[in-house]
Amino acid sequence: MTSKLLLLLLFPVALFSQELKITGTIKDNQNRGIESASVLVLDDSENTLAFTFSEENGTFTIAFEKPTHNTITIVVSGLGYAKKEIKVDCSSKKKPNSIFYTRRKIRIS
């Protein structure tokens, strides 16, 4: 009896969990894909929801469970490039699919 009750309690949780998937391309200012850039997805409390690296041509796919709040932050960083943060509203139909970011300025003193 207790095992059946546990199954009934866990089943609705599985029905309400929703997975989001974001695909995109990370490009430099000359429109070339950037390989091995890290892509991090954070919730409103800056907890990590997912993490991946871009492919050789700059493309990435990242899947994660829908956060309790509708806003996430995508953080992109790579060696020699400035870190870029993009806020995304998960309830919106429009999502960024190309992320352009620039080389980091290095100052030697």
C-alpha contacts under 8 A as a table, 3 or more apart, distances in Angstrom:
res1	aa1	res2	aa2	distance
1	M	4	K	5.29
1	M	5	L	6.35
2	T	5	L	5.05
2	T	6	L	6.20
3	S	6	L	5.14
3	S	7	L	6.30
4	K	7	L	5.12
4	K	8	L	6.32
5	L	8	L	5.13
5	L	9	L	6.28
6	L	9	L	5.12
6	L	10	L	6.24
7	L	10	L	5.27
7	L	11	F	6.05
8	L	11	F	5.37
8	L	12	P	7.30
9	L	12	P	6.46
9	L	13	V	7.54
10	L	13	V	5.41
10	L	14	A	6.74
11	F	14	A	5.30
11	F	15	L	6.56
12	P	15	L	4.99
12	P	16	F	6.41
13	V	16	F	5.34
13	V	17	S	6.30
14	A	17	S	5.35
15	L	18	Q	7.92
17	S	65	E	6.88
17	S	66	K	7.26
18	Q	65	E	5.70
18	Q	66	K	5.52
19	E	63	A	6.69
19	E	64	F	5.49
19	E	65	E	4.31
19	E	66	K	5.54
20	L	63	A	5.60
20	L	64	F	5.46
20	L	65	E	5.92
20	L	66	K	5.76
21	K	61	T	7.00
21	K	62	I	5.65
21	K	63	A	4.23
21	K	64	F	6.51
22	I	61	T	5.73
22	I	62	I	5.36
22	I	63	A	6.40
23	T	59	T	7.32
23	T	60	F	5.56
23	T	61	T	4.30
23	T	62	I	6.42
23	T	97	N	6.50
24	G	59	T	5.57
24	G	60	F	5.52
24	G	61	T	6.69
24	G	96	P	7.37
24	G	97	N	4.22
24	G	98	S	5.49
24	G	99	I	7.43
25	T	33	G	6.84
25	T	54	S	7.79
25	T	57	N	7.91
25	T	58	G	5.16
25	T	59	T	4.16
25	T	60	F	6.19
25	T	97	N	6.17
25	T	98	S	4.76
25	T	99	I	6.15
26	I	33	G	5.69
26	I	34	I	5.75
26	I	37	A	7.76
26	I	54	S	7.34
26	I	58	G	4.92
26	I	59	T	6.29
26	I	60	F	7.88
26	I	98	S	5.85
26	I	99	I	4.75
26	I	100	F	5.94
26	I	101	Y	7.60
27	K	30	Q	7.58
27	K	31	N	5.34
27	K	32	R	5.13
27	K	33	G	4.38
27	K	34	I	5.47
27	K	58	G	6.41
27	K	98	S	7.09
27	K	99	I	6.11
27	K	100	F	4.89
27	K	101	Y	6.62
28	D	31	N	5.36
28	D	32	R	5.51
28	D	33	G	6.55
28	D	34	I	6.60
28	D	100	F	5.52
28	D	101	Y	5.47
28	D	102	T	5.97
28	D	103	R	7.88
29	N	32	R	7.49
29	N	100	F	6.44
29	N	101	Y	6.59
29	N	102	T	6.12
31	N	100	F	7.90
32	R	57	N	7.73
32	R	58	G	7.78
33	G	56	E	7.30
33	G	57	N	4.73
33	G	58	G	3.99
33	G	59	T	7.25
34	I	37	A	6.45
34	I	54	S	7.18
34	I	55	E	7.85
34	I	56	E	6.94
34	I	57	N	6.38
34	I	58	G	4.45
35	E	53	F	7.89
35	E	54	S	5.51
35	E	55	E	5.36
35	E	56	E	4.47
35	E	57	N	6.12
35	E	58	G	5.06
36	S	53	F	5.17
36	S	54	S	4.87
36	S	55	E	6.14
36	S	56	E	7.00
36	S	58	G	7.57
36	S	78	G	7.09
37	A	53	F	5.39
37	A	54	S	5.26
37	A	58	G	7.71
37	A	76	V	6.66
37	A	77	S	5.65
37	A	78	G	4.51
37	A	79	L	7.56
38	S	51	F	7.31
38	S	52	T	5.93
38	S	53	F	4.50
38	S	54	S	6.54
38	S	75	V	7.88
38	S	76	V	5.61
38	S	77	S	5.36
38	S	78	G	6.16
39	V	51	F	5.70
39	V	52	T	5.28
39	V	53	F	5.76
39	V	54	S	7.24
39	V	74	I	6.77
39	V	75	V	5.75
39	V	76	V	4.76
39	V	77	S	6.92
40	L	48	T	7.10
40	L	49	L	7.74
40	L	50	A	5.97
40	L	51	F	4.56
40	L	52	T	6.67
40	L	74	I	5.66
40	L	75	V	5.00
40	L	76	V	6.49
41	V	48	T	5.95
41	V	49	L	5.42
41	V	50	A	5.21
41	V	51	F	6.37
41	V	72	I	6.72
41	V	73	T	5.72
41	V	74	I	4.71
41	V	75	V	6.38
42	L	45	S	7.59
42	L	46	E	5.03
42	L	47	N	5.32
42	L	48	T	4.66
42	L	49	L	5.49
42	L	50	A	7.41
42	L	72	I	5.64
42	L	73	T	5.09
42	L	74	I	6.49
42	L	75	V	7.74
43	D	46	E	5.13
43	D	47	N	5.49
43	D	48	T	6.73
43	D	49	L	6.68
43	D	67	P	6.56
43	D	69	H	7.61
43	D	71	T	6.79
43	D	72	I	4.78
43	D	73	T	6.41
44	D	47	N	7.43
44	D	69	H	7.08
44	D	71	T	6.47
44	D	72	I	6.20
44	D	73	T	7.60
48	T	51	F	7.57
49	L	64	F	6.15
49	L	65	E	7.43
50	A	62	I	6.89
50	A	63	A	6.93
50	A	64	F	5.90
51	F	62	I	7.13
52	T	60	F	7.47
52	T	61	T	7.73
52	T	62	I	6.55
53	F	60	F	6.73
54	S	57	N	7.68
54	S	58	G	5.11
54	S	59	T	5.32
54	S	60	F	4.72
55	E	58	G	5.11
55	E	59	T	5.31
55	E	60	F	6.19
56	E	59	T	7.44
66	K	70	N	7.94
67	P	70	N	6.50
67	P	71	T	7.90
67	P	72	I	7.79
69	H	72	I	7.97
70	N	89	D	5.63
70	N	90	C	4.97
70	N	91	S	5.98
71	T	87	K	6.80
71	T	88	V	5.66
71	T	89	D	4.61
71	T	90	C	5.88
72	I	87	K	5.84
72	I	88	V	5.36
72	I	89	D	6.59
72	I	90	C	7.11
73	T	85	E	6.45
73	T	86	I	5.47
73	T	87	K	4.49
73	T	88	V	6.07
74	I	85	E	5.65
74	I	86	I	5.12
74	I	87	K	6.43
74	I	88	V	7.41
75	V	83	K	7.13
75	V	84	K	5.74
75	V	85	E	4.51
75	V	86	I	6.51
76	V	83	K	5.81
76	V	84	K	5.22
76	V	85	E	6.45
77	S	81	Y	6.59
77	S	82	A	6.63
77	S	83	K	4.58
77	S	84	K	6.50
78	G	81	Y	5.36
78	G	82	A	7.41
78	G	83	K	7.21
80	G	103	R	5.75
80	G	104	R	5.65
81	Y	101	Y	7.08
81	Y	102	T	5.73
81	Y	103	R	4.06
81	Y	104	R	4.59
82	A	101	Y	6.93
82	A	102	T	6.05
82	A	103	R	5.72
82	A	104	R	4.55
82	A	105	K	7.97
83	K	101	Y	7.88
84	K	101	Y	6.80
88	V	95	K	6.98
88	V	96	P	7.99
89	D	92	S	5.52
89	D	95	K	7.98
90	C	93	K	7.76
92	S	95	K	7.28
96	P	99	I	7.13
